[in-house]
Structure formats: structure tokens, C-alpha cells
Amino acid sequence: MWFFVATRKGQRTRLPDPYGSPEFHEEYRKLLAQHLSGELQSGRTLGWLIEQWLASPQWGQTAKETRKQYTYQIKEMRRRAGTAPIEDFTTESIVAGRDTRAHKPSDANKYLRCSVALWKFAVERQWVKENPAKGVEPVRVKTKGFHPWTEDEAQDFEECWPVGTRERLAFDLLVFTGVRRSDVVRLGRQNTRDDQITITTEKSRNMGKPVEVTISILPPLATSIAATPVGEKTYLVTSFGKPFVKEGFGNWFKRACVKAEVPGSSHGLRKLAAKRMAENGATEAELNAVFGWAHGSTESATYIRSASRKKLSLGSATKMLPLTLPLTDPEKA
């Protein structure tokens, strides 16, 4: 009968015959010592690696919003495999982690992004040779994003919430400035000067690349601000007179949309504002300046292409008529 010593990774070493001989015990003690020495020397589990990452400058330099998204993933990674040695993690391990979360594609992709950053940190410290998460494909998400408001929906909202209401002021601030909800809740008189609003967008600031946008206060917005009770620090305030937090504002504005019987959200109004600008002839540079997008952004290019297609289509529809059909003026016929 043969006897083997199995290591943590499944490797097996055959012990010399016969069982119980001095050679048997010597080889057994040697292999056991090597195994324990490796365990004690490493001591580097996934939980340990996460602790090193959280205490590192790399984590401190990570954008605030990104850290917020990673926190849940880190908690789950610790719970699922925190005691596993880092040497045991392979690309197959990361793929398995992605697949267990695939029923929630957004969650699976956040897990992947978090894993790439974590193992990149480990490679830089030379604790592992390769990043097992690098190159793993994300889960495809079938979504059209936030619903873009139509002009009819905007009109329905305006009819439900007249000028002078907080809901209408929120609508006007969003649609006539194009800012995100994280910025609209911060807008106030401190941002206003010479009929202009200037603000450094929160998203860009959290990403470590602050972008300042300046927008002219259009007449409809000026009328709305003048007609509505506003707060001392911000234009928009809660029923208790306090500034909104962005999450609370989103929920409150969604309820206003429900009452107006429109399917929109605050971010959808940003899309409507961009669509209006593009269809009114704005350039990509103008869209980038107003919405705080980087030069060459795909966002502005998308709106410009959409507006151009609509203009070309409407202007060329008559070309579908047969050449033999005269284009007569109905009034002169």
C-alpha cells in the first residue's frame, strides 16, 4: 500500500516504503515542515490583501464615488473568500466570482472593476506575479439608461407644477442648466453672479479632475427663481427648509414626476437639455462646456449625430417621391 502527503494545492508526494520506517517518518516530517513553513511565511489571505489595500495611498487616491461602490464588493469578497491564500486566486476564480453575480449585471461588473484594482495593487507590491482579474470580460448590460424626457412630458410636468412651486423650480434648474442632481442640490446665490451660474461639478471633483462650468441664467429660470421661496444656502430646500442630499432629492423629484404622470427622472432632464441644445445647432465644444464633458467626449458626439440625422431626415423626406410626380403648391392647385 502506498501513502502520500497532500498539500494545500492538491499536489501529492509519495512517502517511502515501508509504512512506519525511519525513512517514512523522516520524509513525512520534512514535507510537513515545508508545508507549515510556507503557510506561516505567507499568511497572505484575501482578507489580509484587502486590509493592505485599504491602508494604502492608492486607496486614498481613489475617487470618493468609486470607493463607495467598492465598499460593498470588498465586504462580499471578505465574506466569501477572506481566508483563502492569495496564491490560490486565478483567472478562473475571478470568472467564477463574476458568474455568481451575473444575475445582477451591474453588481458583477462592479466586482470585476474592484478586483482589477485590488490585484493590480498586489502585483505592484510583488505579492503575486499576475493580475488574475485582468482581461476578464464584463457582463453585458442590456439597458437604455435613464429615460430621456420628451417635450410632451416636459409640458405635462409644467402644467402640473406651475411657476412658484418647489417642484417647478427643481424642474427649471435641471432643464435650463443641465446639471446633475448632485449639483442642482448645491446651487444657490453663492453660485450666481452677473446673471450666470458657476459650479464645479461634484462628479469631476470626486474623480480627482475638477471641472468648472458656467451657464447663463435664461429668462424662464430667472422668473422661476424670483417666484419661488428659496433657502439661504441653496435654491432648493426640503419642507423643513434644509438643503437636500442628492439621494433624498432624487426620491422627492420622482414623486413629483409620478404626480404629474410622467415617467421621467432628474437625470432624464439633463438628456432633454442636451437634446435641445444639439437640435438648436450647438457644437460639440458648446455641449462639452455646458455639461462639463471632456473634449472629444462620446456624449456630445452622440447628441450631435442624433440631431444631424433628424435634420437630414426631415429635410430629405420629399426625395422618396417618384420623379414623375410634380411638386405642386396645394394652394395654387
Long-range contacts (C-beta under 8 A, 24 or more apart in sequence): 5-31, 5-32, 5-35, 7-35, 8-35, 8-39, 8-85, 8-88, 9-88, 42-85, 42-86, 42-87, 44-85, 44-86, 44-87, 44-127, 45-82, 45-83, 45-84, 45-85, 45-86, 46-77, 46-78, 46-81, 46-82, 46-83, 46-84, 46-85, 46-86, 46-89, 47-78, 47-82, 47-83, 48-86, 49-86, 49-118, 49-121, 49-122, 49-127, 50-74, 50-77, 50-78, 50-82, 50-118, 52-121, 52-125, 53-118, 53-121, 56-121, 58-117, 58-121, 61-208, 62-117, 63-206, 63-207, 63-208, 64-206, 65-203, 65-206, 65-207, 66-206, 66-207, 69-110, 69-113, 69-114, 70-110, 70-113, 70-114, 70-117, 72-110, 73-110, 73-111, 73-114, 73-115, 74-114, 76-111, 77-111, 77-114, 77-115, 77-118, 86-122, 86-127, 86-128, 87-128, 89-119, 89-128, 89-132, 90-132, 91-132, 91-133, 91-135, 91-136, 93-132, 94-132, 94-133, 94-136, 95-136, 98-136, 98-138, 98-139, 102-139, 105-139, 105-140, 105-141, 106-141, 108-138, 108-139, 109-138, 109-139, 109-141, 112-136, 112-138, 146-265, 146-267, 146-268, 146-271, 147-263, 147-264, 147-265, 147-268, 148-268, 148-271, 148-272, 148-275, 149-175, 149-262, 149-264, 149-268, 149-269, 149-271, 149-272, 150-272, 151-272, 153-262, 153-263, 153-264, 154-269, 154-272, 156-260, 156-261, 156-262, 157-256, 157-257, 157-260, 157-262, 157-264, 159-260, 160-259, 160-260, 160-261, 161-256, 161-260, 163-223, 163-224, 163-227, 163-228, 164-224, 164-227, 164-228, 165-228, 166-228, 166-229, 166-236, 166-237, 167-253, 167-256, 168-224, 168-228, 169-224, 169-225, 169-228, 169-230, 169-235, 169-236, 170-236, 170-249, 170-253, 170-256, 170-266, 171-256, 171-269, 172-220, 172-221, 172-224, 172-225, 173-221, 173-224, 173-235, 173-236, 174-266, 174-269, 174-270, 174-273, 175-269, 175-272, 175-273, 176-217, 176-218, 176-220, 176-221, 176-273, 177-215, 177-221, 177-273, 178-215, 178-270, 178-273, 178-274, 178-277, 178-290, 178-291, 179-213, 179-215, 179-270, 180-266, 180-267, 180-270, 181-246, 181-249, 181-250, 181-253, 181-266, 181-267, 182-246, 184-236, 184-249, 184-266, 185-234, 185-236, 185-243, 185-244, 185-245, 185-246, 185-249, 186-234, 186-243, 187-234, 187-235, 187-236, 188-230, 188-231, 188-232, 188-233, 188-234, 188-235, 189-235, 190-233, 192-217, 195-222, 201-292, 203-292, 204-292, 211-292, 213-289, 213-290, 213-291, 213-292, 215-290, 274-299, 274-300, 274-303, 275-303, 275-306, 275-307, 277-303, 278-303, 278-304, 278-306, 278-307, 279-307, 279-310, 279-311
